Amino acid sequence: MTFDVYGIEKWGKKFFQVLDNGNLGLLNPLKIKNEPIDLTKIVKKLNQKLSPPYIIRVSDYLEFMINEINENFNKSIKTIGYKNKFKSVYPIKVNQQSQVIKNVVKYSKKFNSGLEVGSKAELLIALSQNLTKNALIVCNGTKDEEFVKLSLLSNKLDIKTVLVIESLRELDLIIKISNLLKIKPLLGIRIKLTNLISGKWSQSSGDRSAFGLPVDKITEALTKLKKNQLLECLILQHSHLGSQVPDIIEIRKYTQEACRFFIEIINYGAPLKYIDLGGGLGVDYTGENKSKFHSVNYSMEEYCINIVETLKLEFDKAKTNHPVIITESGRATVAPSSILVFNILDTTIFDVKSCPKLNKKDHTYLSFMMQILNYINKDRIQECFNDLNYYRDELRILFRNGQINLSEISKIEKTYLFVLNRIKKFVEEKKLNSNPVASKLKNLADIYHGNFSLFQSLPDMWAIDQLHPIAPIQKLNLKPKKHVILNDITCDSDGMISKFVLNDGIKDTLPIHEVKKNEEYYLGVFFVGAYQETLGDLHNLFGDTNISTVKLEENGKFKIVHEQIGDKISQVLSYVEYSSSEVLKIFSEKTTKFYKNNSISSKEKNQLLKNFKASIDGYTYFEN
């Protein structure tokens, strides 16, 4: 028996399944007849060498998503009768990690897919990849002279590097360097479309967006290109709707507007060959299939069909040749392939199993608190809650004034928690969700302390309230009896997760099992492959986690194909301008001084130095 309170069948139906033993299984969407792989077995294997937390990358999931995007577009093109092809371009900024990029290139090579870059560093990564001859490198973002030179010269190596014009200033720079090097560029032009999208990234759409040419500057750019005999080099039109677009209607409208600009630029005389529609393909993080920030109201198939159909209708109407379709679907490509797995280190339980016994010395208000247990009912629930808090607050004042001792206030707090939990239980059993007391009781959640840094591994959950599904990877055949919020290992009150994706919607607490003494209990955070691995910061100097890339095999087996050791303390010290050798030298001198003063023994001195050196070379997270 399983209890899918976490909505695994909704958000993880292609990738995850609860096994008969209650553990979470990894499905292989490339080979659907293969039996699931027990995720706890992967964790146990990793534990032989490494310590949690880990990022576990499932290479099969990355390959599957690349296939899904390309094959659905190719199928739509064939079905609708579009007279050209599709070419995917992966935006490196979504996840720049070396193993991710290598696998993206590897799995997308058969589709002649390319890469999108937005900085010089990303351009170097792209140029060093073994792309096919027909693949494009699309260069977006602000470009300096060095960026432009490198892009132009790379075309000498038979690499199709397209410089996308973002501004008139940038166009002047490209013209200048092109004339200097005597190299004709491959050019694109980025258009600011007027359509606005809904959701978190609406500011990246519309004519007030940061990048690209507004309508009034497009003809000026085209005139300048024509004057400098470079209009023939303009082969690509680019526009960007924004990340995680929730509504398919917005995608249709945006595609339609992009077509209008494309047709007008063709009519001006530019030989455009590619229409790059940028990103936008969303991930259904919640499994709700709705037009919401954390979800989308369309399938992959519907997304592709809508784009291809809209393009064909508009280009046929204008009697314009169909261009190659490009999309930059980074989030959808890599998000499903990574899982953050961490262990629970400790728990803070706001629960008392039994009510303390009253004695003659106890304050009258304590007896009044206990009497509340006798009149908990539907009509008096607000009264019970008010009385309980009043008596507790009055007794706390007495403690602060020295009229009640530590032992007495401890008993009072235990009584308060016992009565409060009885009120909470009554509200839940009677389903009094609309009662004002119900919302106040949400603060009663227990706290589970996890071995992870929210700021390092899940920065979007902290910064923009992004939701990622979270679920235990074991005991899924047992009904969870606790309702908790999650706290990370940092010393920051913001290091807390208090919104969760569940089967019945978004909730303020996570149903979870009791963690027994000396028990290893793991949670997984899913769909973290997009942005989370590269946006993290060094709050409290917690660095990158250990990373493992896993390949799913037959008969419940798996293969660890790559391991990346997480940051050592020496590394994170260097990030903030400390020399680990200098730090060690100073501490060594300090211990020697105390040894010479006979404040510590030789054994204690050696032990201190040994522990200090071990820490410098150790993992930044909690280690068993």
C-alpha positions in Angstrom: 0.0 0.0 0.0 1.3 3.5 -0.9 0.2 6.9 0.3 0.9 9.4 -2.6 0.4 12.5 -0.5 3.3 14.1 -2.4 1.6 13.9 -5.9 4.4 11.8 -7.3 2.1 10.4 -10.0 1.2 13.9 -11.1 4.5 15.6 -11.4 6.8 12.6 -11.8 4.7 10.2 -13.8 7.4 9.6 -16.5 10.3 9.5 -14.2 9.3 8.2 -10.7 7.3 5.4 -9.1 6.8 4.3 -5.6 8.1 0.7 -5.2 6.4 -2.1 -3.3 9.0 -1.7 -0.5 8.0 2.0 -0.1 11.2 3.4 -1.6 11.2 5.8 -4.6 12.0 4.2 -7.9 13.6 5.8 -10.9 11.8 4.9 -14.2 13.7 4.8 -17.5 11.5 6.8 -20.0 13.9 5.7 -22.8 13.2 2.0 -22.0 9.7 1.9 -20.4 9.8 -1.9 -20.0 12.8 -1.7 -17.7 12.1 -2.2 -14.0 12.5 0.9 -11.8 15.8 1.6 -10.0 15.6 1.9 -6.2 16.9 5.5 -5.4 17.9 4.4 -1.9 20.3 1.9 -3.5 22.0 4.7 -5.4 22.3 6.7 -2.2 23.8 3.7 -0.3 26.3 3.2 -3.1 27.3 6.9 -3.0 27.6 6.7 0.8 30.5 4.3 0.4 32.7 7.2 -0.8 30.9 10.4 -0.3 28.7 12.2 2.2 25.3 13.8 1.5 24.0 16.2 0.3 24.3 15.1 -3.3 23.1 16.2 -6.7 22.2 13.0 -8.5 22.0 13.6 -12.3 20.2 10.9 -14.2 21.7 11.0 -17.7 18.7 9.0 -19.2 16.3 11.9 -18.2 18.5 14.4 -20.0 18.6 12.3 -23.1 14.9 11.7 -22.9 14.0 15.4 -22.7 16.3 16.2 -25.7 14.6 13.5 -27.7 11.1 14.7 -26.6 11.7 18.3 -27.8 13.3 17.4 -31.1 11.0 14.5 -32.0 7.8 16.4 -31.1 8.8 19.3 -33.3 9.8 17.0 -36.1 6.5 15.1 -35.8 4.5 18.4 -35.8 6.4 19.6 -38.9 5.5 16.4 -40.7 1.9 16.3 -39.5 1.2 20.0 -40.4 3.2 20.1 -43.6 5.7 22.7 -42.6 8.3 23.0 -45.4 11.5 23.3 -43.3 13.1 21.8 -40.2 13.6 22.3 -36.5 16.9 23.0 -34.8 17.2 23.1 -31.0 19.7 25.4 -29.3 20.6 24.9 -25.6 21.2 28.0 -23.6 24.4 27.4 -21.6 23.3 29.8 -18.8 20.6 27.4 -17.6 23.2 24.9 -16.4 26.9 25.5 -17.4 28.3 22.5 -15.5 30.8 20.7 -17.7 29.2 17.2 -17.5 25.8 18.6 -18.3 27.1 20.5 -21.4 29.0 17.5 -22.6 25.9 15.3 -22.3 23.7 17.9 -23.9 26.1 18.0 -26.9 26.4 14.2 -26.9 22.7 13.4 -26.9 21.6 16.2 -29.2 24.3 15.6 -31.9 22.0 13.4 -34.0 19.7 16.4 -34.2 22.5 18.9 -35.2 21.6 20.9 -32.2 23.5 24.0 -31.2 24.3 26.2 -28.2 23.3 29.7 -27.1 25.8 31.9 -25.2 25.4 35.2 -23.4 29.0 36.0 -22.3 32.6 35.5 -23.3 33.1 32.6 -20.8 30.1 30.8 -22.3 31.3 31.5 -25.8 34.6 29.7 -24.9 32.7 26.7 -23.6 30.6 26.6 -26.8 33.6 26.9 -29.1 35.4 24.0 -27.3 32.5 21.6 -27.8 32.5 19.0 -30.5 29.4 20.3 -32.3 28.3 19.1 -35.8 29.1 21.1 -38.9 25.4 22.2 -39.2 25.0 23.3 -35.5 24.7 27.0 -34.6 26.3 28.9 -31.8 23.9 31.8 -31.1 25.6 34.7 -29.4 23.2 36.8 -27.4 23.9 39.4 -24.6 26.2 42.4 -24.5 29.3 42.0 -26.5 32.7 43.8 -26.3 35.4 43.9 -29.0 37.1 40.7 -27.8 33.7 38.9 -27.9 33.0 40.0 -31.5 36.5 39.3 -32.7 36.5 35.7 -31.3 33.0 35.1 -32.8 34.1 36.3 -36.3 37.4 34.5 -36.3 35.7 31.2 -35.2 33.8 31.2 -38.6 37.2 30.5 -40.2 37.1 27.1 -38.4 33.8 26.3 -40.1 31.9 27.0 -37.0 28.5 28.7 -37.5 28.7 31.5 -34.9 25.9 33.9 -35.2 26.3 37.4 -33.7 22.8 38.6 -32.6 22.5 42.3 -32.7 21.2 43.6 -29.4 21.6 47.4 -30.0 22.7 50.0 -32.5 26.0 50.5 -30.6 26.7 46.8 -30.8 26.0 46.9 -34.5 28.5 49.7 -35.0 31.1 47.6 -33.2 30.4 44.5 -35.4 30.7 46.6 -38.5 34.0 48.1 -37.4 35.6 44.8 -36.5 34.2 43.0 -39.5 35.8 45.6 -41.8 39.1 45.4 -39.8 39.3 41.6 -40.1 37.8 41.5 -43.5 35.4 38.8 -42.4 31.7 38.7 -43.3 29.7 37.9 -40.1 26.8 35.6 -39.6 24.2 38.0 -38.1 21.0 37.8 -36.2 18.8 40.5 -34.9 16.9 40.5 -31.6 13.5 42.0 -31.7 11.6 43.3 -28.7 8.1 42.0 -29.2 5.1 43.9 -27.7 3.3 40.9 -26.3 3.6 40.5 -22.5 3.4 37.2 -20.8 2.1 36.4 -17.3 4.1 34.8 -14.5 7.3 35.5 -12.7 9.3 36.4 -15.8 6.9 38.9 -17.4 9.5 41.6 -17.3 11.6 39.7 -19.9 8.9 40.1 -22.4 7.3 43.1 -24.1 8.8 46.3 -25.5 10.2 47.3 -22.0 12.4 44.1 -21.8 16.1 44.5 -21.3 17.5 43.1 -24.5 16.9 43.6 -28.2 15.9 46.3 -30.5 12.6 48.2 -30.1 10.3 48.6 -33.1 11.5 52.1 -33.9 15.2 51.0 -34.1 14.7 48.0 -36.4 14.6 49.9 -39.7 17.6 52.0 -38.5 19.6 48.9 -38.0 18.5 47.4 -41.3 19.4 50.6 -43.1 22.8 50.6 -41.5 23.4 47.0 -42.5 22.4 47.8 -46.1 24.7 50.8 -46.3 27.6 48.7 -45.1 26.9 45.8 -47.6 26.0 43.5 -44.6 22.3 43.0 -45.1 23.0 39.8 -46.9 24.6 38.5 -43.7 21.4 38.8 -41.6 20.3 35.2 -41.5 18.5 34.9 -38.1 15.7 36.7 -36.2 15.6 36.2 -32.5 13.0 37.1 -29.9 12.5 35.9 -26.3 9.2 35.4 -24.6 10.6 34.6 -21.2 11.3 31.6 -19.0 8.5 29.2 -17.8 5.6 30.6 -19.8 2.5 29.1 -18.2 -0.2 29.7 -20.9 -0.2 28.2 -24.4 -2.3 31.1 -25.7 0.5 33.5 -24.9 2.9 31.3 -26.8 0.6 31.4 -29.9 0.3 35.2 -29.8 4.0 35.7 -29.3 4.8 33.3 -32.3 2.4 35.2 -34.5 3.9 38.6 -33.7 7.4 37.2 -34.3 6.3 36.1 -37.7 5.1 39.5 -38.6 8.5 41.1 -37.9 10.2 38.2 -39.8 8.0 38.8 -42.9 8.7 42.6 -42.9 12.4 42.1 -42.5 12.4 39.6 -45.4 10.4 42.2 -47.5 13.1 44.7 -46.6 15.6 42.5 -48.4 17.3 40.5 -45.6 17.8 36.8 -46.5 16.6 35.5 -43.1 16.8 31.7 -42.8 16.2 31.0 -39.1 13.4 32.2 -36.8 14.7 31.8 -33.2 11.7 31.9 -30.8 14.0 31.8 -27.7 12.9 30.1 -24.5 9.6 29.7 -22.8 8.8 26.0 -22.7 7.8 25.5 -19.1 8.1 22.7 -16.6 5.0 21.4 -14.7 6.7 21.5 -11.2 3.4 20.8 -9.4 1.6 18.5 -11.8 -1.4 20.7 -11.8 -1.5 21.3 -15.6 -2.7 24.8 -15.1 -1.6 28.3 -16.2 0.3 29.1 -13.0 3.8 30.2 -12.1 4.9 26.7 -11.1 2.9 24.9 -13.8 1.8 25.0 -17.4 -1.5 24.3 -19.2 0.0 22.5 -22.1 1.9 19.3 -23.0 5.1 19.1 -25.0 3.2 17.9 -28.0 0.7 20.8 -27.8 3.5 23.3 -27.4 5.2 22.1 -30.6 2.0 21.8 -32.6 0.9 25.3 -31.7 4.2 26.9 -32.7 4.5 25.0 -36.0 0.9 25.6 -36.9 1.1 29.3 -36.2 4.3 29.7 -38.2 2.8 27.8 -41.2 -0.4 29.9 -41.2 1.4 33.2 -41.0 4.1 32.4 -43.6 1.6 30.9 -46.0 -0.6 33.9 -45.7 2.3 36.2 -46.6 3.6 33.7 -49.3 7.0 33.6 -47.5 9.3 30.6 -47.5 9.2 28.7 -44.3 12.4 29.3 -42.3 14.2 26.9 -40.0 12.6 26.9 -36.5 14.8 27.4 -33.5 13.9 27.3 -29.8 16.1 27.6 -26.8 14.3 25.4 -24.3 16.9 25.2 -21.6 14.7 24.8 -18.5 12.6 21.9 -19.9 15.7 20.2 -21.2 17.7 20.0 -18.0 15.3 20.5 -15.0 14.0 16.9 -14.8 17.5 15.4 -14.9 18.8 16.5 -11.4 17.7 15.5 -7.9 19.0 17.0 -4.7 19.2 14.3 -2.0 19.9 15.3 1.6 19.6 13.6 5.0 17.7 14.8 8.1 20.1 15.7 10.9 17.8 16.6 13.7 14.2 17.5 14.5 12.5 20.1 16.6 9.2 18.6 17.8 6.5 20.9 19.3 4.6 18.0 20.7 4.0 16.7 24.3 2.8 13.1 24.6 1.1 13.6 28.0 -0.2 16.5 30.0 1.9 17.4 33.1 0.2 16.7 36.5 -1.1 19.6 38.5 0.1 20.1 42.1 -0.8 22.5 44.9 2.2 24.8 44.3 1.3 25.4 40.7 -0.2 28.8 39.7 -3.9 29.1 39.3 -3.5 30.0 35.6 -1.9 26.6 34.9 -4.9 24.9 36.3 -7.1 27.1 34.0 -5.0 26.0 31.0 -5.6 22.4 31.9 -9.4 23.0 32.2 -9.5 24.1 28.6 -9.3 20.4 27.7 -12.9 20.0 29.1 -14.6 22.5 26.8 -12.9 21.9 23.4 -15.8 21.8 21.0 -16.8 23.3 17.7 -18.7 26.3 19.2 -15.9 27.3 21.6 -12.8 26.5 19.6 -11.9 30.2 19.3 -12.5 30.8 23.0 -10.2 27.8 23.8 -7.4 29.2 21.7 -7.8 32.7 23.1 -7.9 31.5 26.7 -4.9 29.3 26.3 -2.7 32.1 24.9 -3.9 34.5 27.5 -2.9 32.3 30.4 0.4 31.4 28.8 1.3 35.0 28.2 0.4 36.1 31.7 2.6 33.3 33.2 5.5 34.3 30.9 5.3 37.8 32.4 5.6 36.3 35.9 8.7 34.4 34.8 10.3 37.5 33.4 9.6 39.3 36.7 11.2 36.6 38.7 7.9 35.3 40.3 8.1 31.9 38.6 11.3 29.7 38.3 12.7 27.8 35.4 11.2 24.5 36.5 7.7 26.0 36.7 7.9 27.8 33.3 9.1 24.6 31.7 6.0 22.8 33.0 3.8 25.7 31.8 5.2 25.5 28.3 4.7 21.7 28.1 1.1 22.1 29.2 0.6 24.8 26.6 1.9 22.6 23.8 -0.2 19.7 25.0 -3.4 21.7 25.0 -2.6 23.5 21.8 -2.0 20.2 20.0 -5.3 18.9 21.3 -7.0 22.0 19.8 -5.2 21.4 16.5 -6.1 17.8 16.4 -9.8 18.7 17.0 -9.7 21.3 14.2 -8.2 18.8 11.8 -10.6 15.9 12.7 -13.6 18.2 12.4 -12.2 19.8 9.2 -12.7 23.3 10.5 -10.4 24.8 7.8 -12.5 28.0 7.4 -12.3 28.7 11.2 -9.8 31.6 11.9 -8.1 29.4 14.4 -7.0 27.0 11.6 -4.8 29.5 10.0 -3.1 30.4 13.3 -2.4 26.8 14.0 -0.3 26.5 10.9 2.6 27.9 12.9 2.6 24.8 15.0 4.5 22.8 12.4 7.5 20.8 13.7 10.9 21.6 12.1 13.1 19.0 10.4 16.7 20.1 10.0 18.2 19.1 6.7 21.8 18.7 5.6 21.7 21.2 2.8 22.0 25.0 2.1 18.9 26.6 0.6 21.0 29.4 -0.7 23.6 27.1 -2.4 21.5 24.3 -3.8 18.0 25.8 -4.1 18.5 29.5 -4.6 15.2 30.1 -6.6 13.2 28.7 -3.7 14.6 31.4 -1.5 14.9 34.3 -3.9 11.7 34.0 -6.1 9.5 31.5 -4.2 10.1 28.8 -6.9 8.5 25.5 -6.0 10.2 22.2 -6.4 8.6 18.9 -5.5 10.0 17.5 -2.3 9.4 14.0 -1.0 11.0 11.3 1.1 12.8 8.6 -0.9 11.8 5.9 1.6 8.8 4.8 3.8 6.3 5.9 1.0 4.2 2.8 1.9 3.7 4.3 5.4 1.3 7.1 6.2 3.3 10.2 7.3 2.1 11.4 10.7 4.1 14.6 11.1 3.5 17.9 9.4 6.8 19.9 9.2 8.7 22.7 7.7 12.3 22.2 6.6 15.3 24.1 7.9 18.7 24.1 6.2 22.1 23.9 7.8 22.8 27.7 7.5 22.6 30.1 10.4 19.9 32.1 8.8 16.2 32.3 9.5 15.6 32.6 5.7 17.1 29.1 5.3 13.6 27.5 5.6 11.2 25.9 3.2 7.5 26.4 4.1 5.7 25.8 0.8 5.3 22.3 -0.6 3.9 20.6 -3.6 1.4 17.9 -2.5 -1.2 15.7 -4.2 -4.0 18.0 -3.1 -2.3 21.3 -3.9 0.3 23.7 -2.4 0.5 23.5 1.4 2.4 25.2 4.2 3.7 22.0 5.7 5.2 18.8 4.5 3.6 15.5 5.7 6.5 13.4 6.8 7.4 10.3 8.9 8.9 10.3 12.4 12.6 9.9 12.3 13.8 7.3 14.8 17.1 7.6 16.7 20.2 6.7 14.6 18.0 6.3 11.5 19.1 7.7 8.2 16.2 9.5 6.6 16.5 11.1 3.2 14.5 13.6 1.2 14.7 14.3 -2.5 14.1 17.7 -4.1 13.2 17.2 -7.8 13.6 19.1 -11.1 16.6 21.1 -9.9 18.7 20.8 -13.1 17.8 24.3 -14.4 19.6 27.3 -12.8 19.9 25.8 -9.3 23.3 24.3 -9.8 24.8 27.6 -11.0 23.0 30.4 -9.1 23.9 29.3 -5.6 25.8 31.5 -3.2 28.3 30.8 -0.4 26.1 31.7 2.6 28.0 30.5 5.7 30.6 29.3 3.1 28.6 26.1 2.2 29.9 25.2 -1.2 28.9 23.0 -4.1 27.6 19.6 -3.1 28.9 16.3 -4.2 27.6 15.4 -7.6 27.0 12.0 -9.3 25.9 11.2 -12.8 24.0 7.9 -13.0 23.1 5.8 -16.0 20.0 3.5 -15.6 20.4 -0.1 -16.7 18.3 -3.2 -16.9 17.3 -5.6 -14.1 17.1 -2.8 -11.5 20.8 -2.0 -11.9 22.5 1.3 -12.4 26.0 2.6 -13.3 27.7 5.7 -11.7 29.4 7.2 -14.8 30.9 10.3 -13.2 31.5 11.7 -9.7 32.4 15.3 -8.8 33.6 15.9 -5.3 31.9 18.9 -3.7 33.8 22.0 -2.5 36.4 21.5 0.2 36.7 24.2 2.9 40.0 25.2 1.4 38.2 26.0 -1.9 35.5 28.1 -0.4 38.0 30.0 1.7 39.9 30.9 -1.5 36.6 32.2 -3.0 36.5 34.8 -0.2 40.1 35.8 -0.5 41.7 33.6 2.2 44.8 31.5 1.6 44.3 28.1 3.3 48.1 27.8 3.8 48.1 31.2 5.5 45.2 30.4 7.7 46.9 27.1 8.7 50.2 28.9 9.4 48.6 31.5 11.7 46.7 28.8 13.6 49.9 26.7 13.9 51.8 29.6 15.3 49.0 30.2 17.8 49.0 26.6 19.0 52.8 26.6 19.3 52.7 29.8 21.5 50.2 28.1 23.9 52.3 24.9 23.9 55.4 26.9 24.9 53.4 28.6 27.7 52.5 25.1 28.9 48.8 26.0 28.4 48.3 22.9 26.2 50.2 19.6 26.0 52.1 18.3 23.0 49.3 15.8 22.5 46.7 18.5 22.5 48.7 20.7 20.2 49.1 17.8 17.6 45.4 17.0 17.9 44.4 20.6 17.3 46.6 20.8 14.2 45.5 17.4 12.9 41.8 18.4 13.2 42.4 21.8 11.7 44.1 20.3 8.7 41.4 17.7 8.3 38.7 20.4 8.3 40.5 22.5 5.6 40.5 19.4 3.4 37.0 18.4 4.3 33.5 18.8 2.9 31.7 22.0 3.8 28.5 20.1 4.9 27.8 17.9 7.9 29.8 14.7 7.7 29.1 11.5 9.7 
